[in-house]
Amino acid sequence: MKKPLVEGLSTKINICARGFELLFCRAALPLSHRTLSYLAGLIRRHRKSIGSTWRRLNPGRQALLVLVHLRKGETLAEAAAGFGVGTATAWRHIREAITLLARRSPSLEQALRAAGRAITCIHITCIHN
């Protein structure tokens, strides 16, 4: 198996399984550096807070794995193969990151209040113009 380079430098990963050769082609992912850095920072701080030991993927690669799965819709098996980890490991990494992101999201009540304030501001601006 060729080792994939996350930054897009590797374009193909050949995997031989039970006599079959599978070919995975990497694709461009429209993603800002800020988004990747934000999620990697959340993961890094979480690992430090729980005293996590060594993991196969560093926080940046874990963040990219998660974003590839969420943004591109790759299956767990495809994402796992692309990053050189098992399907169960990919699932744990994705679930961990989604939990971290969910903790940062506003509650439904907070979101509705913010939406109400935004609508009020738009309404007031329209009246004055």
C-alpha positions in Angstrom: 0.0 0.0 0.0 1.3 3.5 -0.9 1.3 5.9 2.0 -1.2 8.7 1.3 -0.1 12.3 1.7 -3.0 14.3 3.1 -2.0 17.6 1.6 -3.1 16.2 -1.8 0.4 15.3 -3.0 -0.5 11.7 -3.5 -3.2 11.0 -6.0 -3.6 7.3 -5.9 -3.6 4.6 -3.2 -3.3 1.0 -4.3 -4.6 -1.6 -1.9 -4.4 -5.3 -2.5 -7.0 -7.3 -0.6 -7.6 -11.0 -1.3 -6.2 -10.9 -4.8 -8.1 -7.8 -5.8 -6.4 -4.5 -6.4 -8.5 -1.5 -5.4 -7.7 2.0 -6.6 -8.7 5.0 -4.6 -8.3 8.4 -6.2 -8.1 11.5 -4.0 -10.2 14.5 -5.0 -9.9 18.2 -4.1 -11.9 19.2 -1.1 -13.2 22.8 -1.0 -12.2 23.7 2.5 -10.7 26.7 4.2 -7.5 26.4 6.2 -9.3 28.2 9.0 -11.9 25.4 9.2 -9.2 22.7 9.3 -7.2 24.6 11.9 -10.3 25.2 14.1 -11.2 21.5 14.2 -7.6 20.4 14.7 -7.3 22.8 17.6 -10.5 21.4 19.2 -9.1 17.9 18.9 -5.6 18.9 20.2 -7.1 20.5 23.3 -9.4 17.6 23.9 -6.5 15.1 23.7 -4.5 17.1 26.1 -7.4 17.4 28.6 -8.0 13.7 28.6 -4.3 12.8 28.7 -4.5 10.9 25.4 -1.6 8.7 24.4 -0.1 8.4 21.0 -2.6 7.9 18.1 -2.0 6.9 14.5 -3.4 10.2 13.2 -2.2 13.5 14.6 -4.9 16.2 15.3 -4.5 17.8 11.9 -4.9 14.5 10.0 -7.8 13.5 12.2 -9.5 16.8 11.4 -9.0 16.3 7.7 -10.3 12.7 7.9 -13.5 14.0 9.6 -14.0 16.8 7.1 -13.4 14.5 4.2 -16.1 12.2 5.5 -18.5 15.0 6.3 -17.9 17.2 3.3 -17.3 14.7 0.5 -19.6 12.0 1.8 -16.9 9.3 1.6 -17.9 6.1 3.3 -16.0 5.1 6.4 -14.2 2.4 4.5 -13.0 4.8 1.8 -12.0 7.4 4.3 -10.2 4.9 6.5 -8.3 3.5 3.5 -7.3 6.9 2.3 -5.8 7.7 5.7 -4.2 4.4 6.3 -6.3 3.5 9.4 -8.9 0.8 10.1 -12.6 1.4 9.6 -13.2 1.2 13.4 -10.5 3.8 14.0 -11.9 6.1 11.4 -15.4 5.8 13.0 -14.0 6.6 16.5 -12.1 9.6 15.2 -15.2 10.9 13.4 -17.5 10.3 16.3 -15.1 12.1 18.7 -14.8 15.1 16.5 -18.5 15.4 15.9 -19.0 15.3 19.7 -16.5 18.1 20.2 -18.2 20.2 17.5 -21.7 19.5 19.0 -20.5 20.8 22.4 -19.6 24.1 20.8 -22.9 24.6 18.9 -25.6 26.8 20.4 -28.7 25.2 21.9 -32.0 25.4 20.0 -33.1 28.2 22.3 -30.0 30.3 21.7 -30.2 29.7 17.9 -33.8 30.9 17.8 -33.1 34.0 19.9 -30.2 34.9 17.5 -32.4 34.3 14.5 -35.1 36.5 16.1 -32.6 39.3 16.7 -31.3 39.1 13.1 -34.9 39.3 11.8 -35.6 42.3 14.0 -32.5 44.1 12.7 -33.4 43.4 9.1 -36.9 44.6 9.7 -35.7 47.8 11.4 -33.2 48.5 8.6 -36.0 48.0 6.0 -38.3 50.5 7.8 -35.6 53.2 8.0 -34.6 52.9 4.3 
